[in-house]
Amino acid sequence: MIERASEFGASAAVPLVGGDSTNMTAGDMLREAREAHGLHIDVVAAALKVSPQKLAALEADDIDALPDPVFARALAASVCRALRIDPAPVLAKLPGAQRPALAEADRTMSKSLRSASPRSGGASALPSRPLVIVVILLLIGAAVLFWLPQSLFDRVSDSISHLMERGASSEQTASSKSEGPAPGKVTGAVSPVVPAEPPPPPAEPVAVEPAPEVVAPAAPSNDLIVFVARDDTWISVTEPGGKQLLHRTVKAGETVGLTGTLPLAVIVGRAAGVQVQVRGKPFDLTPLARSGGVARFEVKP
């Protein structure tokens, strides 16, 4: 196949069979040209480096089997160059070719537009009548201004300047009436400005010490002895025979009332932090407190 492709590339063109190609499609014309050279479709496809299926689709006029119409036209042109035939009749049969009727209409329209366009610089191009009239009027006005005396010009210019001055003065008067007093000017009586007194300096914060917590004495009860704790205090109360009625730390704010067999042995670990009532009456622990604040006493019958 490679050898036949090289011969196909170097061989001379074989003339096509005569006949009218008007009724022939683009694929028929390409197939007839290839067969006139005596070449197989695979040989032409190998020489053009295209698949035989695409070349067969082109000869069968199956344009939809090709990527797009542009590819079909390019492939057809390549086959025509390889077979050394005129590509114009073949491309005219493929999609995308301009119809002869439309081409003829375009050429006719172009000729009519060129013939209707005016020629520039020709001898027949004359100025229009309104333009001539305007030029004549301008020339007449220039002549009138040229022949008028200078005194008339001076009087006209003086009148125009007086009118402009009057208009400017009237505008200034109207603007001064409409606007208020100019900024920066004060009208009427001006009251003296009294400087404001400086505000007093802020008062220094005063530290307020919290008031000592006062534990209200417990209400009178039927208990023999009552402990009202201001602070955490360890208390022990023992009956005769060693029975302990209380042997723990009483928390701050706690009130404990006891009744037992007399005499009761009482030990208070922190006498200053507890109030004691015996038989409903306050009992002072200060004289009993030793070093460390421990108070020991007995409640007798």
C-alpha positions in Angstrom: 0.0 0.0 0.0 2.9 2.4 0.7 4.4 1.7 -2.7 1.2 2.4 -4.5 0.7 5.7 -2.5 4.1 6.9 -3.6 3.3 6.1 -7.3 0.0 7.9 -6.9 1.8 11.0 -5.6 4.2 11.0 -8.6 1.9 9.8 -11.4 0.4 12.1 -14.0 -3.3 12.9 -14.0 -5.5 10.6 -16.1 -8.2 12.6 -17.9 -11.8 12.0 -16.6 -14.4 10.3 -18.6 -16.3 13.0 -20.6 -19.8 13.8 -19.7 -22.1 16.3 -18.0 -21.3 16.7 -14.3 -24.4 18.8 -13.5 -26.4 15.9 -12.1 -23.4 14.4 -10.3 -22.8 15.0 -6.6 -19.5 15.9 -5.1 -18.9 12.4 -3.9 -19.6 11.0 -7.4 -17.1 13.4 -9.0 -14.4 12.4 -6.5 -15.1 8.7 -6.9 -15.0 9.0 -10.7 -11.7 10.9 -10.5 -10.1 8.3 -8.2 -11.3 5.4 -10.3 -10.0 7.2 -13.4 -6.5 7.1 -11.8 -7.1 3.4 -11.0 -6.4 4.0 -7.3 -8.0 2.2 -4.4 -9.7 4.2 -1.7 -7.2 2.9 0.9 -4.3 4.2 -1.2 -5.7 7.7 -1.4 -6.6 7.7 2.3 -3.0 6.7 3.2 -1.6 9.4 1.0 -3.8 12.0 2.6 -3.3 10.6 6.1 -7.0 10.3 6.7 -9.1 7.2 7.7 -10.7 5.3 4.8 -14.1 5.6 6.5 -14.0 9.4 6.3 -13.0 9.3 2.6 -15.7 6.7 1.9 -18.3 9.0 3.7 -17.2 11.9 1.5 -17.6 9.9 -1.7 -21.0 8.7 -0.4 -22.0 12.3 0.3 -22.6 11.4 3.9 -21.6 14.8 5.3 -23.2 14.0 8.7 -20.7 11.2 9.2 -17.8 13.8 9.1 -16.9 16.1 11.9 -18.4 19.2 10.2 -19.0 20.8 6.7 -15.8 22.7 7.0 -13.8 19.5 7.4 -15.7 18.0 4.4 -14.8 20.9 2.2 -11.1 20.8 3.3 -10.9 17.0 2.7 -12.5 17.4 -0.8 -10.0 20.1 -1.7 -7.2 17.9 -0.6 -8.4 15.0 -2.7 -8.8 17.3 -5.7 -5.2 18.5 -5.4 -4.0 15.0 -5.0 -5.9 13.8 -8.1 -5.0 17.0 -10.0 -8.5 18.0 -10.8 -10.3 21.4 -10.5 -11.7 21.6 -7.0 -14.2 24.4 -7.9 -17.0 22.1 -9.3 -16.6 19.7 -6.4 -16.7 22.4 -3.7 -19.7 24.0 -5.3 -21.7 20.8 -4.6 -20.7 20.7 -0.9 -22.6 22.5 1.9 -21.4 26.0 2.5 -20.9 26.9 -1.1 -22.6 30.1 -2.3 -25.5 29.6 -4.6 -24.9 31.0 -8.2 -28.2 33.0 -8.0 -27.1 34.7 -4.8 -23.7 35.4 -6.1 -25.2 37.0 -9.3 -27.6 39.1 -7.1 -24.6 40.3 -5.0 -22.7 41.3 -8.1 -25.7 43.2 -9.5 -26.3 45.0 -6.3 -22.7 46.1 -6.1 -22.8 47.4 -9.6 -25.9 49.4 -8.9 -24.5 50.9 -5.8 -21.3 51.9 -7.5 -23.2 53.5 -10.4 -25.5 55.4 -8.0 -22.7 56.8 -5.9 -21.8 60.5 -6.8 -18.5 61.1 -8.4 -16.2 63.5 -6.5 -14.2 66.1 -8.3 -16.2 65.9 -11.5 -17.0 68.9 -13.6 -20.7 68.3 -13.3 -20.6 68.5 -9.4 -22.2 72.0 -8.8 -23.0 73.6 -5.4 -26.7 73.5 -4.4 -28.9 76.6 -4.8 -29.4 77.2 -1.0 -25.7 77.2 -0.5 -25.2 79.9 -3.2 -27.9 82.0 -1.6 -26.3 81.8 1.9 -22.9 82.9 0.4 -24.5 85.9 -1.4 -26.2 87.0 1.8 -23.0 86.8 3.7 -21.2 88.9 1.1 -23.9 91.6 1.2 -23.7 91.8 5.0 -20.0 92.2 4.9 -20.3 95.0 2.3 -22.9 96.8 4.5 -20.7 96.6 7.6 -17.7 97.9 5.6 -19.5 101.0 4.3 -21.2 102.1 7.5 -19.6 105.1 9.3 -17.4 104.5 12.4 -19.5 106.8 14.6 -22.5 104.5 14.1 -20.5 101.6 15.4 -19.4 103.6 18.4 -22.9 104.6 19.4 -24.1 101.0 19.0 -21.3 99.7 21.2 -22.0 102.3 23.9 -25.7 101.4 23.9 -24.9 97.7 24.3 -22.4 98.4 27.2 -25.0 100.6 29.0 -27.6 97.8 28.7 -25.2 95.2 30.0 -24.3 97.4 33.0 -27.9 98.0 33.9 -28.7 94.3 33.7 -25.7 93.4 36.0 -26.7 96.1 38.6 -30.3 94.8 38.7 -29.1 91.2 39.2 -26.8 92.3 42.1 -29.7 94.2 43.8 -32.1 91.2 43.4 -29.5 88.8 44.8 -28.7 91.1 47.8 -32.4 91.3 48.7 -33.0 87.6 48.4 -29.9 86.7 50.5 -29.7 87.4 54.2 -26.9 89.2 55.9 -23.5 88.4 54.7 -21.6 85.8 56.6 -19.3 87.2 59.3 -21.6 90.2 60.0 -23.8 90.3 63.1 -26.9 92.5 63.2 -28.7 93.8 66.3 -27.5 94.1 69.8 -24.7 91.8 70.9 -25.0 90.5 74.4 -21.8 90.0 76.3 -20.4 86.6 76.5 -20.1 85.3 80.0 -17.5 82.6 80.4 -19.0 79.5 81.8 -17.7 78.3 85.2 -15.5 75.3 85.1 -17.1 72.2 86.3 -16.2 71.1 89.8 -13.5 68.5 90.1 -14.8 65.0 90.5 -15.1 63.8 94.1 -12.5 61.3 95.2 -13.9 57.9 95.8 -14.4 57.2 99.5 -13.7 53.7 100.7 -16.6 52.3 102.6 -15.7 49.5 105.0 -18.3 46.8 105.2 -20.2 46.7 108.4 -19.5 43.8 110.7 -21.9 41.0 110.4 -24.2 40.9 113.3 -25.7 37.6 114.1 -29.1 38.1 115.7 -29.5 36.0 118.9 -31.6 33.0 118.5 -35.2 33.2 119.7 -35.7 31.8 123.2 -36.3 28.1 123.2 -36.6 25.2 125.6 -33.0 24.1 124.9 -30.6 24.1 127.9 -27.7 25.6 126.0 -27.7 27.3 122.5 -24.6 28.1 120.3 -24.9 30.8 117.6 -21.7 30.7 115.5 -20.3 33.8 113.8 -17.3 32.0 112.5 -16.4 28.3 112.0 -15.9 27.1 115.6 -15.1 23.6 117.0 -17.5 22.7 119.9 -17.7 19.7 122.2 -20.5 19.1 124.7 -20.4 15.9 127.0 -22.9 14.5 129.5 -21.9 12.7 132.7 -20.7 9.3 131.9 -18.9 10.5 128.7 -21.8 10.7 126.3 -21.1 13.4 123.7 -24.0 15.5 122.6 -21.9 17.6 120.2 -18.4 17.0 118.9 -17.8 18.8 115.6 -17.2 22.1 113.9 -20.1 24.4 113.8 -20.2 26.5 110.6 -20.5 30.3 110.5 -24.2 31.3 110.7 -25.3 28.0 112.1 -27.3 27.8 115.4 -27.2 24.6 117.5 -29.4 24.0 120.6 -28.8 21.1 123.1 -30.6 19.6 126.1 -29.0 16.9 128.3 -28.3 15.5 131.7 -26.5 18.0 134.0 -23.8 18.7 134.6 -22.6 19.3 130.9 -18.9 19.7 130.1 -18.5 22.3 127.3 -15.4 23.1 125.3 -15.4 25.9 122.7 -12.4 26.0 120.4 -12.8 29.6 119.3 -14.7 31.6 121.9 -14.6 34.9 120.1 -16.5 33.4 117.1 -19.6 32.1 118.9 -22.4 33.4 121.1 -23.6 31.1 123.9 -27.0 31.1 125.7 -27.6 29.1 128.9 -31.2 28.6 130.0 -32.2 31.4 127.6 -29.7 34.0 128.9 -26.4 35.1 127.3 -23.3 33.5 128.7 -20.1 35.5 128.4 -17.1 33.4 127.3 -14.5 36.2 127.5 -13.3 35.5 131.1 -13.1 31.8 130.3 -11.1 32.1 127.1 -7.4 31.1 127.5 -4.5 31.5 125.1 -5.7 30.5 121.7 -9.3 31.5 122.5 -10.3 28.1 123.9 -13.0 28.3 126.7 -14.0 25.5 129.0 -16.9 25.5 131.4 -19.7 23.4 132.9 -23.4 23.8 133.0 -24.5 22.7 136.5 -27.9 22.0 137.9 
